[in-house]
Amino acid sequence: MAVRTAEAGKPTAGIAAVQIAPNVFVSSFFGGKPSSIIDRWKDRKITLCLSEAILEEYLDVLARIGLAGEPEFEGLKALFRSGFNLMFAAKTPQLTVTGLDPDDLKFIECAVALNAELIITGDKRFLEVANFQGICIVSPGRFLEDSAP
């Protein structure tokens, strides 16, 4: 998968590298704050951090809730295929994080591999971690408040 960055492995200057949890992607299809976050990605205001495991989860969850074949879903897949405004981790470290669901480790591992600044999630247990190796874990509302112009 292609990576669009100013320099390999780094986001475009001045643009935050973020990992967006699937719950935010799913919620974005219904509007509100998650939709605003995805719009920022599409408007190149944030760079999306992905790994193969995360991409598979995004597509699987969106298909399970019935979005497969919908124009918005197909458009999103096309953006992923093109490498639009994202960084892709071909390899991630294996980490242990106390108190975190093992299924959620892939998000922190990807964020660490790509030196992401933030993980945006609506998962309350994940939010309790708050910070891991300098990567802030924030809710969609907190992200939008903190990054307001």
C-alpha positions in Angstrom: 0.0 0.0 0.0 1.3 3.5 -0.9 2.1 6.0 1.8 1.7 9.7 1.2 4.0 11.7 3.4 6.5 14.4 3.0 9.2 12.0 4.0 8.9 8.2 4.3 7.6 7.3 7.7 6.7 10.8 8.8 3.5 12.8 8.4 3.4 15.9 6.3 4.8 18.8 8.3 2.3 20.4 10.6 -0.2 17.6 10.3 -0.8 15.3 13.3 -0.4 11.6 12.8 -3.3 9.8 14.5 -4.7 6.3 14.9 -8.5 6.3 14.7 -10.3 3.3 16.4 -12.9 1.4 14.4 -15.7 2.7 16.7 -15.0 6.2 15.5 -15.0 5.1 11.8 -18.3 3.3 12.2 -19.9 6.2 14.1 -18.7 8.6 11.4 -21.2 7.1 9.0 -24.0 8.5 11.3 -22.6 12.0 11.6 -21.6 14.0 14.7 -18.1 14.3 16.1 -16.7 11.1 14.5 -17.8 12.4 11.1 -15.9 15.6 11.7 -12.8 13.7 12.5 -13.0 11.6 9.3 -13.6 14.9 7.4 -10.3 16.2 8.9 -8.5 13.2 7.5 -10.1 13.6 4.1 -9.3 17.3 4.2 -5.6 16.4 4.9 -5.7 18.0 8.4 -4.6 14.8 10.1 -2.6 11.8 8.8 -4.2 8.4 9.4 -1.9 5.6 10.9 -2.8 2.1 9.7 -1.5 -1.5 9.9 -2.8 -4.5 8.0 -4.6 -5.8 11.1 -6.3 -2.4 11.7 -7.3 -2.0 8.0 -8.9 -5.5 8.1 -10.8 -4.6 11.3 -12.1 -1.4 9.8 -13.4 -3.1 6.7 -14.8 -6.1 8.6 -16.7 -4.0 11.1 -18.1 -1.7 8.4 -19.2 -4.7 6.3 -20.8 -6.5 9.3 -23.0 -3.5 10.1 -24.3 -3.6 6.5 -22.3 -0.9 4.8 -20.6 -3.2 2.2 -21.5 -2.1 -1.3 -22.7 1.3 -0.1 -21.1 4.2 -2.0 -19.5 5.7 1.1 -17.9 2.3 2.0 -16.6 1.8 -1.5 -15.2 5.4 -1.5 -13.4 4.7 1.8 -11.9 1.5 0.4 -10.7 3.4 -2.6 -9.0 6.0 -0.3 -7.3 3.1 1.6 -6.2 1.4 -1.6 -4.7 4.7 -2.9 -2.8 5.3 0.3 -4.6 8.6 0.6 -3.1 10.7 3.5 -1.9 7.8 5.5 1.1 6.1 7.0 1.1 2.3 6.9 3.1 0.1 9.4 4.3 -3.0 7.6 5.6 -4.3 11.0 4.5 -3.4 14.5 6.1 -4.1 17.9 4.4 -6.7 20.2 3.5 -4.8 23.4 1.8 -5.5 26.7 -0.4 -2.8 28.2 -2.0 -3.4 31.6 -5.7 -3.0 31.7 -6.2 -3.0 27.9 -8.3 -5.5 26.0 -5.7 -7.7 24.1 -7.8 -7.1 20.9 -7.0 -3.4 21.2 -3.2 -3.8 21.4 -2.9 -3.5 17.6 -3.9 0.1 17.8 -1.2 1.0 20.3 1.3 -1.1 18.5 0.6 0.7 15.2 0.7 4.1 16.9 4.1 3.2 18.5 5.5 1.9 15.2 4.5 5.1 13.3 5.2 7.6 16.1 1.6 8.7 16.2 0.7 11.6 18.4 -2.8 10.4 19.3 -5.2 7.5 19.3 -8.8 8.7 19.0 -11.4 6.2 20.4 -14.8 6.1 22.0 -13.9 3.0 24.0 -14.1 3.9 27.7 -11.6 1.1 28.8 -9.1 2.3 26.2 -9.6 5.9 27.2 -8.6 4.9 30.8 -5.1 4.2 29.6 -4.9 7.9 28.7 -1.3 7.9 27.6 1.2 5.3 26.4 4.8 6.1 25.7 3.8 9.7 25.0 0.9 8.8 22.7 -2.3 10.5 24.1 -5.5 8.4 23.9 -8.5 10.8 23.6 -12.2 10.8 22.8 -13.5 12.3 19.6 -14.9 15.2 21.6 -11.6 15.9 23.4 -9.7 15.7 20.1 -12.0 18.2 18.5 -11.9 20.5 21.5 -8.1 20.4 21.7 -7.6 20.9 18.0 -10.1 23.7 17.4 -8.8 26.6 15.4 
